[in-house]
Amino acid sequence: MAAAGSAVGLGNIWGFPTQAASNGGAVFLLVYLLMVFALAYPLLVAELTIGRYGSANPIKSLRAVWPQQRGVAAVLGVAGMIAVSMILSFYAIVAGWLFGFLVGPVLEAIGMVSAAEWLESFSASRNLSLMIIFMVLTILVVRNGVADGIERWSTRLMPVLLGLFVVMVAYILTQDGAIDGLKMYLVPDFSHMSPELVVSAMGQAFFSLSLGVCSMMVYGSYIKKDVNLPKTAAQVAMLDTSVAFIAGLLILPAMFVAQHNGVEIYSDTGALLSSDTLVFSVLPAMFDTMGAAGLFIGVLFFVLMVIAALTSSISMLEVPVACATEELQQDRKIAVWWIGGLITLFSGIIVFNFGDMFGLVISLTTEYAQPILGMLFALLVGWVWKRDKVLEEIKQGYPELEQGLFWKIWPWYVRVVCPLLMLFVFFA
Ligand code: PHE
């Protein structure tokens, strides 16, 4: 459940629907599904397995897998650590916006209109303040260690979130204009197919499953030896993909409903206007149409989203913190503040250079760092790690491993197919 908590987050409700809306809808959905099951799932098993084998921070786990090249293994771990810190620095900005739309309507309802306006409109001061609040929350949770509370939170959160989504989808589909969004989402128009679309879908799949940046490796190190890793990974991938799919079912129709009600969504050239904030104009517009219930549902929705974002952000901060506490023998309670502080600082730099840096950092981390590091982890498991060691590790929680289909396919699949597939996508 904690790994599912890491996977389900802004990637599902903000990243996926935005990407789908900017890339022709259904075609993106199809390529995304292909990327999740043909590429991301096998790599998720690989990352969890490395982590559980090492039962330590990523640097140490990677070294355990590659003892002949301890230096190179450490470089891989450090690269993941830097990438995940950069991800957190933009993630916290977007997560901060959630607070704005959570508190804004409540303030408005009690008459504090100008405060509400500030919270819901785009400005550096608002982005900075809300980002800092989110970072402090993340730091406080990680400070107390992730193993305990998170699993409990995630277990309760997930069903409520899914239930609320279903209610919202049912509502939006009764509104005028929704059918156009549904068509865009479910009826493929292959004229949108392009190499960029495939790269975006790959990046989105890696981002959504928290791959390539050692988060899943750290969580793997906390998994008990009798847990079936391929099965756990499959459950995480299924749950994460279901949430993304349902979010699309909500947001794309909601876009067209908002457009029907006079909100501008697309520019004259057919590109999305302000794609980063699309979800944040479309959803509040929807809650507005619900009357009094809208305030309640809106607040509930944004509370759940803040928690979902938190269960993801802690899995990011946990990576450098686990490395610092174990490799540099730092006290967790201190390390978490200076590492969190540095990330907050970097995030602040992005806030003040939003136009130049925000998109750049997202594309550098999700479209390059995550897939490339993910591929290196696959090469490590496929070519460097002894096959019988891998077998032994997975078998502990899956005694009949050798009889099943998984073991017939997976080892050569991560060894050959995954790396080739990724090279192909990059060169295309
Ligand atoms: N998977 C998370 C989401 O969808 C984001 C994430 C990326 C978490 C990388 C950890 C590491 O929101």
Boltz pocket constraint, residues with backbone or C-beta under 6 A from the ligand:
constraints:
  - pocket:
      binder: B
      contacts: [[A, 6], [A, 7], [A, 8], [A, 9], [A, 10], [A, 11], [A, 12], [A, 84], [A, 87], [A, 206], [A, 207], [A, 208], [A, 209], [A, 210], [A, 211], [A, 213], [A, 215], [A, 312], [A, 313], [A, 315], [A, 316]]
      max_distance: 6.0
